[in-house]
Structure formats: C-alpha cells, structure tokens
Amino acid sequence: MCDTDLADYDLAAGSLIGSPFRMLRQGQRVIFDLDGDGRATGLRLGSEIDMGTPGFGPPPEV
C-alpha cells in the first residue's frame, strides 16, 4: 500500500531478484518505482525522511 495515495500495488515479476529483500514483512517501508503496467519494481529501503513523513525532516546542518 502506498503512503501517499493508499493504493495497493502488485510486485512485478522478478522485482525482488538481486535486491536486499528475500521477502517483505507487513508494514515494512520501501520506496519503489512503477513499471508500465503499474506494478512495483526497483524496491529499496525507505526512511521516514525519504517517505516525506511529517515531522521527519533532514538533519540540521552543523
């Protein structure tokens, strides 16, 4: 389920091959691209900052 539009996306065939994931657990946050058929591919780990979660901004510059 996508955080921004709450839509469900199916994984594209082979999208986990060569990725750090052997499987995804429920609630795990990832960033993904969509292929031409609207399936999730190119999965990578996401952080709260990457996801644009309110209250989680970039670290302050020192």
Residue frames as qw, qx, qy, qz and C-alpha x, y, z in Angstrom:
[[0.000, 0.892, 0.452, 0.000, 0.00, 0.00, 0.00],
 [0.415, 0.429, -0.009, 0.803, 1.36, 3.39, -0.95],
 [0.268, -0.438, -0.480, 0.711, 1.55, 6.01, 1.82],
 [0.015, 0.177, -0.119, -0.977, 0.63, 8.88, -0.47],
 [0.493, 0.003, -0.355, -0.794, -2.47, 7.58, -2.25],
 [0.585, -0.139, 0.666, -0.441, -3.26, 4.44, -0.17],
 [0.806, 0.365, -0.272, -0.378, -3.38, 2.37, -3.37],
 [0.807, -0.263, 0.523, 0.075, -2.29, -1.26, -3.41],
 [0.450, 0.686, -0.493, -0.288, 0.36, -2.23, -5.94],
 [0.993, -0.010, 0.109, 0.045, 1.32, -5.73, -7.02],
 [0.400, -0.625, 0.537, 0.400, 5.00, -6.61, -7.29],
 [0.627, 0.604, -0.375, -0.318, 6.33, -7.01, -10.80],
 [0.995, 0.005, -0.016, 0.099, 7.70, -10.45, -11.62],
 [0.776, 0.205, -0.155, 0.576, 11.36, -10.64, -10.57],
 [0.045, -0.884, 0.045, -0.463, 11.25, -7.38, -8.62],
 [0.664, -0.704, 0.243, -0.069, 12.95, -8.98, -5.60],
 [0.920, 0.143, 0.053, 0.362, 15.71, -10.69, -7.60],
 [0.564, 0.342, -0.111, 0.743, 19.05, -9.06, -6.82],
 [0.246, -0.757, 0.023, -0.605, 17.50, -6.84, -4.15],
 [0.041, 0.356, -0.749, 0.557, 18.37, -6.90, -0.43],
 [0.672, -0.107, 0.316, -0.661, 14.92, -8.38, 0.25],
 [0.014, 0.027, -0.992, -0.120, 14.23, -12.10, 0.44],
 [0.152, -0.621, -0.745, -0.189, 10.67, -11.25, 1.41],
 [0.090, -0.433, 0.088, -0.893, 8.82, -8.20, 2.64],
 [0.174, -0.341, -0.822, 0.421, 7.13, -8.12, 6.01],
 [0.082, -0.799, -0.543, -0.244, 3.82, -6.40, 6.60],
 [0.271, -0.943, -0.130, 0.145, 4.34, -2.72, 7.35],
 [0.641, -0.255, 0.251, 0.679, 7.91, -2.62, 6.03],
 [0.236, 0.892, 0.055, -0.380, 8.58, 0.72, 4.38],
 [0.617, -0.005, 0.516, 0.594, 10.12, 0.66, 0.95],
 [0.260, 0.652, -0.161, -0.694, 10.48, 3.00, -1.97],
 [0.597, 0.179, 0.741, 0.250, 9.52, 1.63, -5.35],
 [0.174, 0.301, -0.418, -0.839, 9.14, 2.54, -8.98],
 [0.714, 0.351, 0.478, -0.372, 6.22, 1.51, -11.14],
 [0.343, -0.052, 0.750, 0.563, 6.62, -0.37, -14.41],
 [0.207, 0.005, -0.455, -0.866, 4.50, 0.27, -17.49],
 [0.462, -0.359, -0.752, -0.305, 1.75, -1.97, -16.12],
 [0.421, -0.664, 0.078, -0.613, 1.58, -0.17, -12.75],
 [0.908, -0.311, -0.260, 0.110, 3.40, -2.89, -10.77],
 [0.378, -0.877, 0.294, 0.033, 6.01, -2.11, -8.13],
 [0.889, 0.253, -0.102, 0.367, 9.62, -2.69, -9.16],
 [0.392, 0.552, -0.289, 0.677, 13.05, -1.38, -8.11],
 [0.632, -0.730, -0.236, -0.114, 12.35, -1.80, -4.41],
 [0.463, 0.342, -0.464, 0.673, 14.75, -0.21, -1.95],
 [0.398, -0.487, -0.611, 0.480, 14.68, 0.56, 1.76],
 [0.009, -0.731, -0.204, -0.651, 12.95, 3.79, 2.69],
 [0.302, -0.157, -0.554, 0.759, 13.39, 6.06, 5.67],
 [0.007, 0.760, 0.553, -0.342, 10.91, 8.45, 7.23],
 [0.048, -0.629, 0.188, 0.753, 12.74, 11.32, 5.50],
 [0.073, -0.060, 0.786, 0.610, 12.57, 9.56, 2.11],
 [0.008, 0.510, 0.855, 0.100, 8.86, 8.97, 2.61],
 [0.061, -0.430, -0.134, -0.891, 8.16, 12.62, 3.45],
 [0.469, -0.554, -0.676, 0.126, 6.66, 11.73, 6.82],
 [0.130, -0.854, -0.024, -0.503, 5.63, 14.96, 8.60],
 [0.602, -0.766, 0.200, -0.104, 7.95, 15.84, 11.47],
 [0.822, -0.217, 0.360, 0.386, 10.88, 13.95, 9.97],
 [0.398, 0.907, -0.116, -0.075, 12.99, 16.47, 8.13],
 [0.739, 0.428, -0.337, 0.396, 16.61, 16.38, 7.08],
 [0.667, -0.465, -0.292, 0.504, 19.15, 16.62, 9.91],
 [0.031, -0.990, -0.017, 0.140, 20.18, 20.16, 10.85],
 [0.669, 0.568, -0.213, 0.429, 23.35, 21.45, 9.26],
 [0.682, -0.621, -0.102, 0.374, 26.27, 21.84, 11.68]]
